[in-house]
């Protein structure tokens, strides 16, 4: 079981969290102008990163706040966490 360090609550068991979408994936400026194909690409086509990947996470069984994690997809290891709006931390 992973321990995820919520930026507000501290380290908690991964069962308390809910996975969100890819972090730093900008929402379209005017979604109404997108074609169905463009909207589908935005929703369903993301990088399938092997290694560090920025993801959103919600502490659903705790403070219920969203934040970003940097997770190594090869080893399922959390490398960093940061609040939304803060710069992405450097990872080795």
N, CA, C and O atoms as a GROMACS GRO file, in nm:
protein
  368
    1UNK      N    1   0.084  -0.117   0.000
    1UNK     CA    2   0.000   0.000   0.000
    1UNK      C    3   0.089   0.124   0.000
    1UNK      O    4   0.190   0.130   0.071
    2UNK      N    5   0.053   0.222  -0.080
    2UNK     CA    6   0.127   0.348  -0.087
    2UNK      C    7   0.085   0.444   0.023
    2UNK      O    8  -0.031   0.445   0.065
    3UNK      N    9   0.178   0.525   0.068
    3UNK     CA   10   0.148   0.641   0.150
    3UNK      C   11   0.158   0.761   0.059
    3UNK      O   12   0.261   0.783  -0.006
    4UNK      N   13   0.052   0.839   0.053
    4UNK     CA   14   0.051   0.960  -0.028
    4UNK      C   15   0.048   1.078   0.068
    4UNK      O   16  -0.036   1.084   0.157
    5UNK      N   17   0.138   1.172   0.048
    5UNK     CA   18   0.149   1.288   0.137
    5UNK      C   19   0.056   1.399   0.087
    5UNK      O   20   0.093   1.477  -0.001
    6UNK      N   21  -0.064   1.407   0.145
    6UNK     CA   22  -0.155   1.515   0.112
    6UNK      C   23  -0.089   1.647   0.156
    6UNK      O   24  -0.038   1.655   0.268
    7UNK      N   25  -0.089   1.750   0.069
    7UNK     CA   26  -0.025   1.876   0.108
    7UNK      C   27  -0.089   1.943   0.230
    7UNK      O   28  -0.026   2.029   0.292
    8UNK      N   29  -0.213   1.906   0.265
    8UNK     CA   30  -0.281   1.967   0.378
    8UNK      C   31  -0.286   1.874   0.500
    8UNK      O   32  -0.277   1.920   0.613
    9UNK      N   33  -0.300   1.743   0.478
    9UNK     CA   34  -0.321   1.648   0.588
    9UNK      C   35  -0.199   1.565   0.623
    9UNK      O   36  -0.196   1.501   0.728
   10UNK      N   37  -0.099   1.565   0.536
   10UNK     CA   38   0.019   1.482   0.560
   10UNK      C   39   0.001   1.342   0.502
   10UNK      O   40  -0.094   1.318   0.428
   11UNK      N   41   0.093   1.250   0.535
   11UNK     CA   42   0.090   1.115   0.477
   11UNK      C   43  -0.036   1.038   0.518
   11UNK      O   44  -0.072   1.032   0.635
   12UNK      N   45  -0.100   0.979   0.418
   12UNK     CA   46  -0.220   0.898   0.440
   12UNK      C   47  -0.215   0.778   0.347
   12UNK      O   48  -0.143   0.778   0.247
   13UNK      N   49  -0.291   0.676   0.380
   13UNK     CA   50  -0.301   0.554   0.301
   13UNK      C   51  -0.365   0.582   0.166
   13UNK      O   52  -0.457   0.663   0.158
   14UNK      N   53  -0.318   0.518   0.061
   14UNK     CA   54  -0.369   0.543  -0.074
   14UNK      C   55  -0.518   0.517  -0.088
   14UNK      O   56  -0.581   0.571  -0.179
   15UNK      N   57  -0.577   0.436   0.000
   15UNK     CA   58  -0.720   0.406  -0.008
   15UNK      C   59  -0.805   0.531   0.017
   15UNK      O   60  -0.924   0.532  -0.016
   16UNK      N   61  -0.747   0.636   0.076
   16UNK     CA   62  -0.820   0.759   0.104
   16UNK      C   63  -0.827   0.853  -0.016
   16UNK      O   64  -0.894   0.956  -0.009
   17UNK      N   65  -0.760   0.818  -0.126
   17UNK     CA   66  -0.747   0.910  -0.238
   17UNK      C   67  -0.821   0.860  -0.361
   17UNK      O   68  -0.846   0.741  -0.377
   18UNK      N   69  -0.855   0.954  -0.446
   18UNK     CA   70  -0.922   0.927  -0.573
   18UNK      C   71  -0.834   0.984  -0.684
   18UNK      O   72  -0.794   1.100  -0.679
   19UNK      N   73  -0.806   0.902  -0.783
   19UNK     CA   74  -0.724   0.944  -0.896
   19UNK      C   75  -0.802   1.040  -0.986
   19UNK      O   76  -0.922   1.022  -1.008
   20UNK      N   77  -0.734   1.138  -1.036
   20UNK     CA   78  -0.793   1.231  -1.131
   20UNK      C   79  -0.721   1.224  -1.265
   20UNK      O   80  -0.644   1.131  -1.289
   21UNK      N   81  -0.744   1.320  -1.350
   21UNK     CA   82  -0.682   1.318  -1.483
   21UNK      C   83  -0.537   1.362  -1.480
   21UNK      O   84  -0.482   1.398  -1.376
   22UNK      N   85  -0.477   1.358  -1.596
   22UNK     CA   86  -0.340   1.404  -1.615
   22UNK      C   87  -0.330   1.551  -1.571
   22UNK      O   88  -0.414   1.633  -1.609
   23UNK      N   89  -0.230   1.584  -1.493
   23UNK     CA   90  -0.211   1.723  -1.448
   23UNK      C   91  -0.148   1.806  -1.558
   23UNK      O   92  -0.083   1.754  -1.648
   24UNK      N   93  -0.167   1.935  -1.549
   24UNK     CA   94  -0.108   2.031  -1.642
   24UNK      C   95  -0.156   2.006  -1.786
   24UNK      O   96  -0.085   2.034  -1.882
   25UNK      N   97  -0.278   1.953  -1.798
   25UNK     CA   98  -0.341   1.929  -1.928
   25UNK      C   99  -0.448   2.037  -1.942
   25UNK      O  100  -0.559   2.021  -1.892
   26UNK      N  101  -0.415   2.146  -2.009
   26UNK     CA  102  -0.501   2.265  -2.012
   26UNK      C  103  -0.637   2.237  -2.074
   26UNK      O  104  -0.648   2.170  -2.177
   27UNK      N  105  -0.740   2.290  -2.010
   27UNK     CA  106  -0.876   2.282  -2.061
   27UNK      C  107  -0.888   2.373  -2.182
   27UNK      O  108  -0.830   2.482  -2.183
   28UNK      N  109  -0.961   2.332  -2.286
   28UNK     CA  110  -0.976   2.418  -2.404
   28UNK      C  111  -1.036   2.554  -2.367
   28UNK      O  112  -1.125   2.562  -2.283
   29UNK      N  113  -0.986   2.660  -2.429
   29UNK     CA  114  -1.034   2.796  -2.400
   29UNK      C  115  -1.184   2.810  -2.428
   29UNK      O  116  -1.255   2.872  -2.349
   30UNK      N  117  -1.231   2.754  -2.538
   30UNK     CA  118  -1.374   2.760  -2.572
   30UNK      C  119  -1.418   2.623  -2.623
   30UNK      O  120  -1.416   2.597  -2.743
   31UNK      N  121  -1.459   2.534  -2.531
   31UNK     CA  122  -1.494   2.398  -2.571
   31UNK      C  123  -1.607   2.391  -2.674
   31UNK      O  124  -1.614   2.296  -2.752
   32UNK      N  125  -1.695   2.490  -2.675
   32UNK     CA  126  -1.807   2.488  -2.769
   32UNK      C  127  -1.761   2.496  -2.915
   32UNK      O  128  -1.834   2.456  -3.006
   33UNK      N  129  -1.640   2.548  -2.937
   33UNK     CA  130  -1.588   2.560  -3.074
   33UNK      C  131  -1.519   2.434  -3.123
   33UNK      O  132  -1.482   2.426  -3.241
   34UNK      N  133  -1.500   2.335  -3.036
   34UNK     CA  134  -1.431   2.212  -3.075
   34UNK      C  135  -1.524   2.120  -3.151
   34UNK      O  136  -1.643   2.110  -3.119
   35UNK      N  137  -1.470   2.052  -3.250
   35UNK     CA  138  -1.547   1.949  -3.320
   35UNK      C  139  -1.557   1.827  -3.228
   35UNK      O  140  -1.487   1.821  -3.126
   36UNK      N  141  -1.640   1.733  -3.260
   36UNK     CA  142  -1.650   1.610  -3.180
   36UNK      C  143  -1.516   1.538  -3.176
   36UNK      O  144  -1.477   1.485  -3.071
   37UNK      N  145  -1.445   1.536  -3.288
   37UNK     CA  146  -1.314   1.470  -3.291
   37UNK      C  147  -1.214   1.541  -3.200
   37UNK      O  148  -1.140   1.476  -3.127
   38UNK      N  149  -1.211   1.675  -3.205
   38UNK     CA  150  -1.119   1.751  -3.119
   38UNK      C  151  -1.153   1.732  -2.970
   38UNK      O  152  -1.064   1.717  -2.888
   39UNK      N  153  -1.282   1.732  -2.938
   39UNK     CA  154  -1.324   1.713  -2.799
   39UNK      C  155  -1.287   1.571  -2.753
   39UNK      O  156  -1.240   1.553  -2.641
   40UNK      N  157  -1.307   1.473  -2.838
   40UNK     CA  158  -1.269   1.336  -2.806
   40UNK      C  159  -1.120   1.322  -2.783
   40UNK      O  160  -1.077   1.251  -2.692
   41UNK      N  161  -1.040   1.390  -2.866
   41UNK     CA  162  -0.894   1.386  -2.848
   41UNK      C  163  -0.854   1.449  -2.714
   41UNK      O  164  -0.766   1.397  -2.645
   42UNK      N  165  -0.920   1.560  -2.677
   42UNK     CA  166  -0.888   1.624  -2.549
   42UNK      C  167  -0.923   1.530  -2.433
   42UNK      O  168  -0.846   1.517  -2.338
   43UNK      N  169  -1.038   1.465  -2.440
   43UNK     CA  170  -1.085   1.381  -2.329
   43UNK      C  171  -1.011   1.248  -2.317
   43UNK      O  172  -0.984   1.203  -2.206
   44UNK      N  173  -0.979   1.185  -2.430
   44UNK     CA  174  -0.936   1.046  -2.425
   44UNK      C  175  -0.793   1.019  -2.471
   44UNK      O  176  -0.741   0.910  -2.446
   45UNK      N  177  -0.728   1.113  -2.536
   45UNK     CA  178  -0.593   1.088  -2.585
   45UNK      C  179  -0.492   1.163  -2.498
   45UNK      O  180  -0.481   1.285  -2.505
   46UNK      N  181  -0.420   1.087  -2.418
   46UNK     CA  182  -0.319   1.144  -2.328
   46UNK      C  183  -0.188   1.069  -2.346
   46UNK      O  184  -0.184   0.959  -2.401
   47UNK      N  185  -0.083   1.129  -2.298
   47UNK     CA  186   0.046   1.061  -2.302
   47UNK      C  187   0.042   0.936  -2.214
   47UNK      O  188  -0.014   0.938  -2.105
   48UNK      N  189   0.100   0.829  -2.263
   48UNK     CA  190   0.112   0.706  -2.186
   48UNK      C  191   0.257   0.696  -2.140
   48UNK      O  192   0.336   0.617  -2.191
   49UNK      N  193   0.289   0.779  -2.043
   49UNK     CA  194   0.427   0.797  -1.999
   49UNK      C  195   0.479   0.674  -1.925
   49UNK      O  196   0.411   0.617  -1.840
   50UNK      N  197   0.601   0.635  -1.958
   50UNK     CA  198   0.672   0.530  -1.884
   50UNK      C  199   0.778   0.602  -1.803
   50UNK      O  200   0.884   0.637  -1.855
   51UNK      N  201   0.750   0.624  -1.676
   51UNK     CA  202   0.839   0.703  -1.590
   51UNK      C  203   0.759   0.810  -1.519
   51UNK      O  204   0.638   0.793  -1.500
   52UNK      N  205   0.823   0.920  -1.478
   52UNK     CA  206   0.752   1.024  -1.404
   52UNK      C  207   0.638   1.086  -1.484
   52UNK      O  208   0.654   1.122  -1.601
   53UNK      N  209   0.523   1.099  -1.419
   53UNK     CA  210   0.403   1.154  -1.483
   53UNK      C  211   0.330   1.240  -1.380
   53UNK      O  212   0.312   1.199  -1.266
   54UNK      N  213   0.287   1.358  -1.421
   54UNK     CA  214   0.210   1.448  -1.334
   54UNK      C  215   0.063   1.410  -1.342
   54UNK      O  216   0.006   1.400  -1.451
   55UNK      N  217   0.002   1.388  -1.226
   55UNK     CA  218  -0.139   1.347  -1.219
   55UNK      C  219  -0.210   1.429  -1.113
   55UNK      O  220  -0.148   1.481  -1.020
   56UNK      N  221  -0.342   1.440  -1.127
   56UNK     CA  222  -0.424   1.503  -1.024
   56UNK      C  223  -0.472   1.395  -0.929
   56UNK      O  224  -0.493   1.280  -0.968
   57UNK      N  225  -0.491   1.434  -0.805
   57UNK     CA  226  -0.534   1.341  -0.702
   57UNK      C  227  -0.626   1.417  -0.606
   57UNK      O  228  -0.604   1.535  -0.580
   58UNK      N  229  -0.727   1.350  -0.554
   58UNK     CA  230  -0.818   1.410  -0.457
   58UNK      C  231  -0.814   1.330  -0.329
   58UNK      O  232  -0.825   1.207  -0.332
   59UNK      N  233  -0.799   1.397  -0.216
   59UNK     CA  234  -0.802   1.330  -0.085
   59UNK      C  235  -0.948   1.315  -0.045
   59UNK      O  236  -0.998   1.385   0.043
   60UNK      N  237  -1.016   1.222  -0.113
   60UNK     CA  238  -1.162   1.208  -0.101
   60UNK      C  239  -1.209   1.162   0.036
   60UNK      O  240  -1.322   1.191   0.073
   61UNK      N  241  -1.127   1.091   0.111
   61UNK     CA  242  -1.167   1.045   0.244
   61UNK      C  243  -1.104   1.132   0.354
   61UNK      O  244  -1.102   1.093   0.471
   62UNK      N  245  -1.053   1.247   0.316
   62UNK     CA  246  -0.990   1.338   0.411
   62UNK      C  247  -1.040   1.479   0.389
   62UNK      O  248  -1.159   1.507   0.408
   63UNK      N  249  -0.951   1.569   0.350
   63UNK     CA  250  -0.984   1.710   0.333
   63UNK      C  251  -1.064   1.739   0.206
   63UNK      O  252  -1.118   1.849   0.190
   64UNK      N  253  -1.072   1.641   0.115
   64UNK     CA  254  -1.148   1.651  -0.010
   64UNK      C  255  -1.091   1.754  -0.108
   64UNK      O  256  -1.162   1.803  -0.195
   65UNK      N  257  -0.964   1.787  -0.092
   65UNK     CA  258  -0.898   1.882  -0.182
   65UNK      C  259  -0.822   1.810  -0.291
   65UNK      O  260  -0.772   1.699  -0.272
   66UNK      N  261  -0.815   1.876  -0.407
   66UNK     CA  262  -0.739   1.824  -0.521
   66UNK      C  263  -0.597   1.879  -0.515
   66UNK      O  264  -0.575   1.992  -0.471
   67UNK      N  265  -0.502   1.799  -0.559
   67UNK     CA  266  -0.363   1.840  -0.568
   67UNK      C  267  -0.296   1.760  -0.677
   67UNK      O  268  -0.357   1.670  -0.736
   68UNK      N  269  -0.171   1.790  -0.705
   68UNK     CA  270  -0.096   1.720  -0.809
   68UNK      C  271   0.007   1.627  -0.746
   68UNK      O  272   0.066   1.658  -0.643
   69UNK      N  273   0.027   1.514  -0.811
   69UNK     CA  274   0.135   1.423  -0.774
   69UNK      C  275   0.225   1.404  -0.895
   69UNK      O  276   0.183   1.422  -1.010
   70UNK      N  277   0.347   1.367  -0.869
   70UNK     CA  278   0.437   1.319  -0.975
   70UNK      C  279   0.464   1.174  -0.939
   70UNK      O  280   0.529   1.145  -0.838
   71UNK      N  281   0.413   1.082  -1.023
   71UNK     CA  282   0.424   0.939  -0.995
   71UNK      C  283   0.506   0.872  -1.103
   71UNK      O  284   0.487   0.899  -1.222
   72UNK      N  285   0.596   0.785  -1.063
   72UNK     CA  286   0.673   0.706  -1.157
   72UNK      C  287   0.587   0.586  -1.197
   72UNK      O  288   0.564   0.497  -1.116
   73UNK      N  289   0.540   0.585  -1.321
   73UNK     CA  290   0.449   0.479  -1.366
   73UNK      C  291   0.519   0.344  -1.379
   73UNK      O  292   0.453   0.240  -1.378
   74UNK      N  293   0.651   0.345  -1.392
   74UNK     CA  294   0.725   0.219  -1.403
   74UNK      C  295   0.734   0.147  -1.269
   74UNK      O  296   0.735   0.024  -1.264
   75UNK      N  297   0.741   0.225  -1.160
   75UNK     CA  298   0.760   0.166  -1.027
   75UNK      C  299   0.646   0.195  -0.931
   75UNK      O  300   0.648   0.152  -0.816
   76UNK      N  301   0.544   0.269  -0.978
   76UNK     CA  302   0.428   0.308  -0.897
   76UNK      C  303   0.474   0.374  -0.767
   76UNK      O  304   0.425   0.343  -0.659
   77UNK      N  305   0.567   0.467  -0.780
   77UNK     CA  306   0.623   0.539  -0.666
   77UNK      C  307   0.587   0.687  -0.679
   77UNK      O  308   0.604   0.746  -0.785
   78UNK      N  309   0.539   0.746  -0.570
   78UNK     CA  310   0.509   0.889  -0.568
   78UNK      C  311   0.641   0.963  -0.546
   78UNK      O  312   0.706   0.945  -0.443
   79UNK      N  313   0.679   1.046  -0.641
   79UNK     CA  314   0.806   1.119  -0.634
   79UNK      C  315   0.790   1.257  -0.571
   79UNK      O  316   0.883   1.307  -0.508
   80UNK      N  317   0.674   1.318  -0.587
   80UNK     CA  318   0.651   1.452  -0.533
   80UNK      C  319   0.501   1.480  -0.530
   80UNK      O  320   0.423   1.419  -0.603
   81UNK      N  321   0.461   1.572  -0.444
   81UNK     CA  322   0.324   1.624  -0.442
   81UNK      C  323   0.333   1.775  -0.432
   81UNK      O  324   0.428   1.830  -0.375
   82UNK      N  325   0.233   1.842  -0.488
   82UNK     CA  326   0.225   1.988  -0.473
   82UNK      C  327   0.081   2.034  -0.495
   82UNK      O  328   0.002   1.968  -0.562
   83UNK      N  329   0.051   2.147  -0.436
   83UNK     CA  330  -0.083   2.204  -0.449
   83UNK      C  331  -0.104   2.258  -0.591
   83UNK      O  332  -0.009   2.302  -0.657
   84UNK      N  333  -0.226   2.253  -0.637
   84UNK     CA  334  -0.260   2.309  -0.768
   84UNK      C  335  -0.231   2.458  -0.764
   84UNK      O  336  -0.269   2.527  -0.669
   85UNK      N  337  -0.164   2.508  -0.865
   85UNK     CA  338  -0.125   2.648  -0.872
   85UNK      C  339   0.020   2.670  -0.834
   85UNK      O  340   0.078   2.772  -0.869
   86UNK      N  341   0.078   2.575  -0.764
   86UNK     CA  342   0.221   2.583  -0.733
   86UNK      C  343   0.299   2.525  -0.850
   86UNK      O  344   0.247   2.441  -0.923
   87UNK      N  345   0.423   2.569  -0.868
   87UNK     CA  346   0.504   2.513  -0.977
   87UNK      C  347   0.533   2.364  -0.955
   87UNK      O  348   0.547   2.318  -0.841
   88UNK      N  349   0.542   2.292  -1.064
   88UNK     CA  350   0.575   2.150  -1.058
   88UNK      C  351   0.716   2.133  -1.002
   88UNK      O  352   0.811   2.193  -1.053
   89UNK      N  353   0.732   2.053  -0.896
   89UNK     CA  354   0.865   2.038  -0.837
   89UNK      C  355   0.959   1.959  -0.926
   89UNK      O  356   0.916   1.877  -1.008
   90UNK      N  357   1.087   1.984  -0.911
   90UNK     CA  358   1.189   1.909  -0.983
   90UNK      C  359   1.198   1.769  -0.922
   90UNK      O  360   1.195   1.753  -0.800
   91UNK      N  361   1.209   1.668  -1.007
   91UNK     CA  362   1.227   1.531  -0.960
   91UNK      C  363   1.350   1.473  -1.026
   91UNK      O  364   1.386   1.509  -1.138
   92UNK      N  365   1.415   1.384  -0.955
   92UNK     CA  366   1.538   1.323  -1.007
   92UNK      C  367   1.507   1.221  -1.113
   92UNK      O  368   1.599   1.160  -1.168
   0.00000   0.00000   0.00000
